[in-house]
Amino acid sequence: MKQRYDYDTGPYENYKHNTDNQKGLLKLDWNINNVHKLTLTGNFLDALKEKPAHPSAIGRRGPDFLTLQFRNSGYQINNKLYSTIAELKSLFGNRYANKLQIGFTAFRDSRDPFSEPFPVLNISKDGTRYIVAGHEPFSINNRLDQNVYQINNNFTIYSGKHTVTLGGSLERFDFNNSFNLTGYGTRVFFPDIPIENFQAFINSGDFDAEVQAAEDAYMNNNLNDSWALAETNLGQFALYAQDEWALSSKLVLTAGLRMDMPLYFNTPDLIQENIDRKGGLLADGGTYDPTIVYSDENGNPITFDHTKLPDQTPLFSPRLGFNYDIFGDRSAQLRGGSGLFTGRFPFVWIGNQVANPDFFFYCITHPDFKFPQVWRSNLGYDQEFWDGWIGSLDVIFTKDFNAMMVRNYGLKLPSGNLQGVDNRPVYISDSDRVLVFGAPTNAYVFTNVSEGYSFNTTLQITKNWEDGSMLQIGYNFMDARDAASIDAEISSDAYDRNPGNISHTNDPELAPSLYGNKHRFVGAGSKRFRYGSFGTTISIFSEFVKGGRYSYTYSGDINGDGSGLNDLIYIPTNGEIDGMQFSGDAAAQSAQRAGLKEYIRKDDYLSTRRGQYAEKYGALSPWYSRWDMRILQDYYLPNNNVVQLSLDILNVGNLLNSDWGIRQFATATGLAQPIAVSVDPNTLVPTYTFDTDQTSTFFNDFGLASRWQMQLGLRYIF
């Protein structure tokens, strides 16, 4: 690449990524009179962080133990934030109070790619992505400007045993997003180039036109200011009421009701502007065609009007809580509550619909989509004992009402079956896929599902001493399950990264959530020493955690559902491996069979599920531990001011011994892909490829989570 195009990939090792930020805060409190108090707060942030290419967008990209990245495939992200908020508190006698808040926040985010304009290049080895080079496709003139306006008001009435709060809030979010995924060509969607063919591909000249087109696109778009730009304006309106009722000196009940409603302002008009900008309807020479018939999760035909956003349906959230001071001295308290809670979702998903009104409907939000809602109930008990020791037990159960899942409405119901030891249902292109211009078309639709819950239990013991010393020990158990653990901005990624139901990808499957740890032990303690004009505080924080969840999926689309990431593997027996078709010559096939057998034998999860499909997020990475330390050295001045020097050491165990504090992962993305696969569309017979260099499931993390870090601080307290 250097010889032919004078393109610099940057090094593949021995380079660093810098992080820098400057921030400030200014606060003014003004006691206007005995009734009104005004607080003005302003802050700013100017930060940058150098990063590798996105680890998992449109396929796994590393860097990890399978995939190498060159430095110039990364980028620098710039974050600038300016925020101001005014808060007016008013107290009218001893019966009424009011708090009014008005705020504005401006976010200005941009990216500076390390690469010059150049197509992305993904290179594979044995069917798995092996090297990432070229320009980072998600950072091509990537700009996101956000303006956030907010106003809320709470009016409180104190009436005997009742404290009543009436309030409302209005939020508006304005987004201007320039995202140019195919700005330097569509190669990001191409199959990876096998490494054995790469040199010949470069020297053949077949790549020359793409390289030149990327340079021309950069010049033309900069000259004409014609980079993509999508404007999206959204908001949320809420009204709420709450009554805190002191039934007695021991028992307090709290009841409330909240109404939330989404707001879309002029967003439908902005979608129409994008449709017109791209030429209008397909029949008129544009790229928009609302007549294409897709297939919902039940196989029923469905069409979409891309300008239609979800209904502005009010969502009501009733809540009830209590606190019971059993003996009236706070030595034993029982507390709890239950209610509906409404949240927001990443508005970039609506932004995807605004920006991409093409005939293939890259993204759309179902007209019946509702903001996420959960029903959450909790019960807690606090007991004081042994002269100041406090024990706490908390149990929380959360049930999803309107959870989120991206479905591919380019799929009909599967009508075929894979041939061989793995006989899962498959989608046959001509009959089970929506075809546009004769090619299968994916339509990524954000929908609601009701599957999902979490059960969370925490046991904690705390002791505080008068000199400021403290000790805290706790244990948390969590069982969280959902239909889709979504961590993506791009609609296709939200679909691809969700391991699919073996029977039908669009059917929700309740499975362990990607997020949260099943077991977590934590401890924190600090000891304070005071001597003369000096004081020293030593604090320790530790955790012992059963690691994160992950799934075993194929590298490749074994069932024809349009994703090469989301197909859970079949875990064959040794006898079945002998009957499977592998790539390469006889010697290569024999080595792959032996390597796969050994890989499965050594894996605690795979070895127990032979002859079955891997479970969605059914596997757990190993336990890990971490210790952090903070040392504060105080010097007390005669005027009671304090000069404080701080030393923070994160992962101090790794400082003492390079083998301590190391985390192990099977994958950095939640999707481990030990086996590559391709399927003959005529016979539906798969061919498997196993990289014999994979001898162990887990690899040591090389990121900051497994490294010690040290920070010095100086503070003057007055």
Sequence and secondary structure as in RCSB ss.txt:
>XXXX:A:sequence
MKQRYDYDTGPYENYKHNTDNQKGLLKLDWNINNVHKLTLTGNFLDALKEKPAHPSAIGRRGPDFLTLQFRNSGY
QINNKLYSTIAELKSLFGNRYANKLQIGFTAFRDSRDPFSEPFPVLNISKDGTRYIVAGHEPFSINNRLDQNVYQ
INNNFTIYSGKHTVTLGGSLERFDFNNSFNLTGYGTRVFFPDIPIENFQAFINSGDFDAEVQAAEDAYMNNNLND
SWALAETNLGQFALYAQDEWALSSKLVLTAGLRMDMPLYFNTPDLIQENIDRKGGLLADGGTYDPTIVYSDENGN
PITFDHTKLPDQTPLFSPRLGFNYDIFGDRSAQLRGGSGLFTGRFPFVWIGNQVANPDFFFYCITHPDFKFPQVW
RSNLGYDQEFWDGWIGSLDVIFTKDFNAMMVRNYGLKLPSGNLQGVDNRPVYISDSDRVLVFGAPTNAYVFTNVS
EGYSFNTTLQITKNWEDGSMLQIGYNFMDARDAASIDAEISSDAYDRNPGNISHTNDPELAPSLYGNKHRFVGAG
SKRFRYGSFGTTISIFSEFVKGGRYSYTYSGDINGDGSGLNDLIYIPTNGEIDGMQFSGDAAAQSAQRAGLKEYI
RKDDYLSTRRGQYAEKYGALSPWYSRWDMRILQDYYLPNNNVVQLSLDILNVGNLLNSDWGIRQFATATGLAQPI
AVSVDPNTLVPTYTFDTDQTSTFFNDFGLASRWQMQLGLRYIF
>XXXX:A:secstr
 HHHH      SSS    EEEEEEEEEEEEE SSSEEEEEEEEEEEEEEEE S SSTTS    SSS EE GGG E
EEEEEEEEEEEEEEEEETTTEEEEEEEEEEEEEEEEEESS S  EEEEEETTEEEEEEE  GGGTT EEEEEEEE
EEEEEEEEETTEEEEEEEEEEEEEEEEE  TTTT SGGGS  EEHHHHHHHHHHTTTHHHHHHHHHHHHHHHHHT
    EEEEEEEEEEEEEEEEE SSSEEEEEEEEEEEEE TTHHHHHHHHHHHTTSBGGGTSSB TT  EE TTS 
EE   TT       EEEEEEEEEEETTSSSSEEEEEEEEEEE    THHHHHHHH   TT S EE TT    EEE
EEEEEEEEEETTTEEEEEEEEEEEESSEEEEEETTB    EE  SS   EE  HHHHB EETTEE   EEEEEE 
 EEEEEEEEEEEEE TTS EEEEEEEEEEEEES     SSHHHHHHTS   SS TTS   EE SSS SEEEEEEE
EEEEEETTEEEEEEEEEEEE   EEEEB BS SS SS SS  B EE  HHHHHHS BSSSHHHHHHHHHHHHHHH
HH TTGGGSTTEE  TT EE   EEEEEEEEEEEEE TTS EEEEEEEEETHHHHH TTSS  EES SSSEE  E
EEEE TTT  EEEEE TT   S EE  SGGGS EEEEEEEEE 
